[in-house]
Amino acid sequence: NLNINPTTEGAELSWDHGKCIESYRIIACKLDGHDQICEENEGIKADSHKATHTIHGLEPCTDYKLHIYPTTADTQLNTQTISFKTASPAAKSPQFSGKFNQETNKLDIDWSSVQCAAGYKIQQETIENGEPTLIWKSENYQKLSVSLDSPEPCVKYSYTVST
């Protein structure tokens, strides 16, 4: 009976504790390409019928595999693998800048990356009517710039970049 409360940098765990279990070994692993990167905690003791532990030092918005190995005397028991994802931090808007490129007749916009962003979108609105219009969207979180067709001349525009 495992409860996992993901945080942005780890997880709070609680589970039912068996009387014969002396301690627990907890391993949280993420897959990074072909490598497996793990955080390991050994010798976790339980004082009552419920065992609790907080894992620290994990990355936000990341999938992990969790292994909790109960130990009795000198024996480590097998366990099942449980998956969880760490929480996302509060959303932030990226810092951005835009510049009209006279050579290409395009508006070049670039922005800073935002932690845990799944993608970005750009909205354009005219200063006069204030109605925002989605003019560009990407689900590629690594794309941090775009060149857009030149807007209509003699009209003032406002741009917003968001996640």
Secondary structure by P-SEA (a helix, b strand, c coil): cccccccccbbbbbbbbbccccbbbbbbbbbccccccccccccccccccbbbbbbccccccbbbbbbbbbbcccbbbbbbbbbbbbbbccbbbbbbbbbbbccccbbbbbbbbccccccbbbbbbbccccccccccccccccccccccccccccbbbbbbbcc
